[in-house]
Amino acid sequence: MWYFTWVLGLGLACAFAVLNALWHEVNESDPGRAQP
């Protein structure tokens, strides 16, 4: 039964990484910054 907690923890870690990357992508665009 150890694999249930392992898969759950891995899924939560991946979800957190994706949400963190999306949050950084959204907050990276500053008004004073020139976009190429």
C-alpha distance matrix in Angstrom:
0.0 3.8 5.5 5.8 7.6 9.2 10.6 11.6 13.4 14.9 16.2 17.6 19.3 20.8 22.0 23.5 25.2 26.7 27.9 29.4 31.2 32.6 33.7 35.5 37.1 38.4 39.8 41.3 44.3 46.9 50.2 52.3 50.4 52.0 49.7 50.7
3.8 0.0 3.8 5.5 5.7 6.4 8.8 10.1 10.9 12.4 14.4 15.7 16.7 18.5 20.1 21.3 22.7 24.6 26.0 27.0 28.8 30.5 31.6 33.1 34.9 36.4 37.5 38.8 42.0 44.5 48.0 49.9 47.9 49.5 47.4 48.3
5.5 3.8 0.0 3.8 5.5 4.7 5.9 8.3 9.6 10.1 11.8 13.9 14.9 16.1 17.8 19.5 20.6 22.1 23.8 25.2 26.6 28.2 29.7 31.2 32.6 34.2 35.7 36.8 39.9 42.6 46.0 48.0 45.8 47.3 44.9 45.7
5.8 5.5 3.8 0.0 3.8 5.4 5.3 6.0 8.5 9.8 10.5 12.1 14.1 15.3 16.3 18.1 19.8 21.1 22.3 24.0 25.7 26.9 28.2 30.1 31.5 32.8 34.3 35.8 38.7 41.4 44.6 46.8 44.9 46.5 44.1 45.2
7.6 5.7 5.5 3.8 0.0 3.8 5.6 5.0 5.9 8.4 9.7 10.4 12.0 14.1 15.1 16.1 18.1 19.8 20.8 22.0 24.1 25.5 26.4 28.2 30.0 31.2 32.4 33.9 37.0 39.5 42.8 44.9 43.1 44.9 42.8 44.0
9.2 6.4 4.7 5.4 3.8 0.0 3.8 5.5 5.2 6.1 8.5 9.9 10.5 12.2 14.1 15.2 16.4 18.3 19.9 20.9 22.5 24.3 25.5 26.9 28.6 30.2 31.4 32.6 35.7 38.3 41.8 43.7 41.6 43.2 41.0 42.0
10.6 8.8 5.9 5.3 5.6 3.8 0.0 3.8 5.5 5.0 6.0 8.5 9.7 10.4 12.0 14.0 15.2 16.4 18.1 19.6 21.0 22.4 24.0 25.6 26.9 28.4 30.0 31.2 34.1 37.0 40.3 42.4 40.3 41.6 39.2 40.1
11.6 10.1 8.3 6.0 5.0 5.5 3.8 0.0 3.8 5.5 5.1 6.1 8.6 9.9 10.5 12.1 14.2 15.4 16.3 18.0 19.9 21.0 22.2 24.2 25.7 26.8 28.3 29.9 32.8 35.4 38.7 40.9 39.1 40.7 38.4 39.7
13.4 10.9 9.6 8.5 5.9 5.2 5.5 3.8 0.0 3.8 5.4 5.1 6.1 8.6 9.8 10.4 12.2 14.2 15.2 16.2 18.3 19.9 20.7 22.3 24.3 25.6 26.6 28.1 31.2 33.7 37.1 39.1 37.2 39.0 37.0 38.3
14.9 12.4 10.1 9.8 8.4 6.1 5.0 5.5 3.8 0.0 3.8 5.5 5.1 6.2 8.5 9.8 10.5 12.3 14.2 15.2 16.5 18.4 19.8 21.1 22.6 24.4 25.7 26.7 29.8 32.5 36.0 37.9 35.7 37.2 35.0 35.9
16.2 14.4 11.8 10.5 9.7 8.5 6.0 5.1 5.4 3.8 0.0 3.8 5.4 5.2 6.1 8.5 9.8 10.6 12.2 14.0 15.4 16.5 18.1 19.9 21.1 22.5 24.2 25.6 28.3 31.2 34.4 36.6 34.6 36.0 33.6 34.7
17.6 15.7 13.9 12.1 10.4 9.9 8.5 6.1 5.1 5.5 3.8 0.0 3.8 5.5 5.0 6.0 8.5 9.9 10.4 12.0 14.1 15.2 16.1 18.1 19.8 20.9 22.2 23.8 26.7 29.3 32.6 34.8 33.1 34.8 32.7 34.2
19.3 16.7 14.9 14.1 12.0 10.5 9.7 8.6 6.1 5.1 5.4 3.8 0.0 3.8 5.5 5.1 6.2 8.7 9.9 10.4 12.3 14.3 15.2 16.4 18.4 20.0 21.0 22.2 25.3 27.9 31.3 33.2 31.2 33.0 31.0 32.3
20.8 18.5 16.1 15.3 14.1 12.2 10.4 9.9 8.6 6.2 5.2 5.5 3.8 0.0 3.8 5.4 5.0 6.2 8.6 9.8 10.6 12.3 14.1 15.4 16.6 18.4 20.0 20.9 23.9 26.8 30.1 32.1 29.9 31.2 28.9 30.0
22.0 20.1 17.8 16.3 15.1 14.1 12.0 10.5 9.8 8.5 6.1 5.0 5.5 3.8 0.0 3.8 5.4 5.2 6.1 8.5 9.9 10.6 12.1 14.2 15.3 16.5 18.3 19.8 22.4 25.3 28.5 30.8 28.9 30.4 28.1 29.5
23.5 21.3 19.5 18.1 16.1 15.2 14.0 12.1 10.4 9.8 8.5 6.0 5.1 5.4 3.8 0.0 3.8 5.5 5.2 6.0 8.5 9.9 10.3 12.2 14.1 15.3 16.3 17.9 20.9 23.4 26.7 28.8 27.1 29.0 27.1 28.8
25.2 22.7 20.6 19.8 18.1 16.4 15.2 14.2 12.2 10.5 9.8 8.5 6.2 5.0 5.4 3.8 0.0 3.8 5.5 5.1 6.2 8.6 9.8 10.6 12.3 14.3 15.4 16.2 19.4 22.1 25.6 27.4 25.2 26.9 24.8 26.2
26.7 24.6 22.1 21.1 19.8 18.3 16.4 15.4 14.2 12.3 10.6 9.9 8.7 6.2 5.2 5.5 3.8 0.0 3.8 5.4 5.1 6.2 8.6 9.9 10.6 12.4 14.3 15.3 17.9 21.0 24.2 26.3 24.2 25.5 23.1 24.4
27.9 26.0 23.8 22.3 20.8 19.9 18.1 16.3 15.2 14.2 12.2 10.4 9.9 8.6 6.1 5.2 5.5 3.8 0.0 3.8 5.4 5.1 6.0 8.6 9.8 10.5 12.2 14.0 16.5 19.3 22.4 24.8 23.1 24.9 22.8 24.7
29.4 27.0 25.2 24.0 22.0 20.9 19.6 18.0 16.2 15.2 14.0 12.0 10.4 9.8 8.5 6.0 5.1 5.4 3.8 0.0 3.8 5.5 5.1 6.2 8.6 9.9 10.6 11.9 15.1 17.5 21.0 22.9 21.2 23.2 21.5 23.4
31.2 28.8 26.6 25.7 24.1 22.5 21.0 19.9 18.3 16.5 15.4 14.1 12.3 10.6 9.9 8.5 6.2 5.1 5.4 3.8 0.0 3.8 5.4 5.1 6.2 8.7 10.0 10.4 13.4 16.3 19.7 21.5 19.3 20.8 18.7 20.3
32.6 30.5 28.2 26.9 25.5 24.3 22.4 21.0 19.9 18.4 16.5 15.2 14.3 12.3 10.6 9.9 8.6 6.2 5.1 5.5 3.8 0.0 3.8 5.4 5.0 6.2 8.7 9.9 12.0 15.2 18.2 20.5 18.6 20.1 17.8 19.7
33.7 31.6 29.7 28.2 26.4 25.5 24.0 22.2 20.7 19.8 18.1 16.1 15.2 14.1 12.1 10.3 9.8 8.6 6.0 5.1 5.4 3.8 0.0 3.8 5.4 5.2 6.2 8.4 10.9 13.4 16.5 18.9 17.5 19.6 18.0 20.4
35.5 33.1 31.2 30.1 28.2 26.9 25.6 24.2 22.3 21.1 19.9 18.1 16.4 15.4 14.2 12.2 10.6 9.9 8.6 6.2 5.1 5.4 3.8 0.0 3.8 5.4 5.2 5.7 9.0 11.5 15.0 16.8 15.0 17.0 15.6 17.9
37.1 34.9 32.6 31.5 30.0 28.6 26.9 25.7 24.3 22.6 21.1 19.8 18.4 16.6 15.3 14.1 12.3 10.6 9.8 8.6 6.2 5.0 5.4 3.8 0.0 3.8 5.7 5.3 7.4 10.8 13.9 15.9 13.7 15.1 13.1 15.2
38.4 36.4 34.2 32.8 31.2 30.2 28.4 26.8 25.6 24.4 22.5 20.9 20.0 18.4 16.5 15.3 14.3 12.4 10.5 9.9 8.7 6.2 5.2 5.4 3.8 0.0 3.8 5.6 6.5 9.5 12.1 14.9 13.5 15.3 13.6 16.3
39.8 37.5 35.7 34.3 32.4 31.4 30.0 28.3 26.6 25.7 24.2 22.2 21.0 20.0 18.3 16.3 15.4 14.3 12.2 10.6 10.0 8.7 6.2 5.2 5.7 3.8 0.0 3.8 5.6 7.3 10.5 12.8 11.9 14.4 13.6 16.8
41.3 38.8 36.8 35.8 33.9 32.6 31.2 29.9 28.1 26.7 25.6 23.8 22.2 20.9 19.8 17.9 16.2 15.3 14.0 11.9 10.4 9.9 8.4 5.7 5.3 5.6 3.8 0.0 3.8 6.0 9.7 11.1 9.3 11.6 10.7 13.6
44.3 42.0 39.9 38.7 37.0 35.7 34.1 32.8 31.2 29.8 28.3 26.7 25.3 23.9 22.4 20.9 19.4 17.9 16.5 15.1 13.4 12.0 10.9 9.0 7.4 6.5 5.6 3.8 0.0 3.8 6.6 8.6 7.1 9.0 8.2 11.7
46.9 44.5 42.6 41.4 39.5 38.3 37.0 35.4 33.7 32.5 31.2 29.3 27.9 26.8 25.3 23.4 22.1 21.0 19.3 17.5 16.3 15.2 13.4 11.5 10.8 9.5 7.3 6.0 3.8 0.0 3.8 5.5 5.3 8.5 9.3 13.0
50.2 48.0 46.0 44.6 42.8 41.8 40.3 38.7 37.1 36.0 34.4 32.6 31.3 30.1 28.5 26.7 25.6 24.2 22.4 21.0 19.7 18.2 16.5 15.0 13.9 12.1 10.5 9.7 6.6 3.8 0.0 3.8 5.6 8.0 9.5 13.3
52.3 49.9 48.0 46.8 44.9 43.7 42.4 40.9 39.1 37.9 36.6 34.8 33.2 32.1 30.8 28.8 27.4 26.3 24.8 22.9 21.5 20.5 18.9 16.8 15.9 14.9 12.8 11.1 8.6 5.5 3.8 0.0 3.8 6.5 9.3 12.8
50.4 47.9 45.8 44.9 43.1 41.6 40.3 39.1 37.2 35.7 34.6 33.1 31.2 29.9 28.9 27.1 25.2 24.2 23.1 21.2 19.3 18.6 17.5 15.0 13.7 13.5 11.9 9.3 7.1 5.3 5.6 3.8 0.0 3.8 6.3 9.6
52.0 49.5 47.3 46.5 44.9 43.2 41.6 40.7 39.0 37.2 36.0 34.8 33.0 31.2 30.4 29.0 26.9 25.5 24.9 23.2 20.8 20.1 19.6 17.0 15.1 15.3 14.4 11.6 9.0 8.5 8.0 6.5 3.8 0.0 3.8 6.5
49.7 47.4 44.9 44.1 42.8 41.0 39.2 38.4 37.0 35.0 33.6 32.7 31.0 28.9 28.1 27.1 24.8 23.1 22.8 21.5 18.7 17.8 18.0 15.6 13.1 13.6 13.6 10.7 8.2 9.3 9.5 9.3 6.3 3.8 0.0 3.8
50.7 48.3 45.7 45.2 44.0 42.0 40.1 39.7 38.3 35.9 34.7 34.2 32.3 30.0 29.5 28.8 26.2 24.4 24.7 23.4 20.3 19.7 20.4 17.9 15.2 16.3 16.8 13.6 11.7 13.0 13.3 12.8 9.6 6.5 3.8 0.0
